[in-house]
Amino acid sequence: MLDGLRQFIADIIAPHAQDRAFGDSDYRLAATALLVHVVSLDGQPTQAEQSKLHNLIESHFKLDRGAADRLIADATEVEGEAVDLYHFTSAIMRSLDEEGRKRIVQMMWELVYADGEVTEFEDNVVWRASDLLGISQRDRIDLKHAVANRAGGQVKDGALGG
């Protein structure tokens, strides 16, 4: 009876969760949801952003194209249901060490620079996520500069969050 009640509550809270290939406690789902959030901030993701997202997911998580597509689809669903970033960052905090969390922030910056334009909203979201992930301001800014230099972008030190 208790198991039935738990399932009933789970179905109400997340009715499609059992259909997901990646579970809610999987840090890859949480990290990808953060990345989906970043590419969705300024409207519909561009082709460059979508391509970059797929490449990052495939290479970082060592997934084939089909598994990456499924992870992105699952992450898009949970990101749409989320009310804040904490749900995602807490799952990442439980699973990754500081270097792993820095890599997630670096991936976020890579997506921010994928379309060649950094908005204050994007900068602010990376700042907030970095803070929740326990990444120092200095490391966040260093990662931003490194990605910007590789992307050939301009970094505004006076922008929101550095």
Secondary structure as GFF3:
##gff-version 3
##sequence-region A 1 162
A	DSSP	alpha_helix	2	13	.	.	.	ID=ss1
A	DSSP	three_ten_helix	17	19	.	.	.	ID=ss2
A	DSSP	alpha_helix	27	40	.	.	.	ID=ss3
A	DSSP	alpha_helix	47	61	.	.	.	ID=ss4
A	DSSP	alpha_helix	65	81	.	.	.	ID=ss5
A	DSSP	alpha_helix	86	95	.	.	.	ID=ss6
A	DSSP	alpha_helix	98	112	.	.	.	ID=ss7
A	DSSP	three_ten_helix	113	115	.	.	.	ID=ss8
A	DSSP	alpha_helix	120	132	.	.	.	ID=ss9
A	DSSP	alpha_helix	137	151	.	.	.	ID=ss10
###
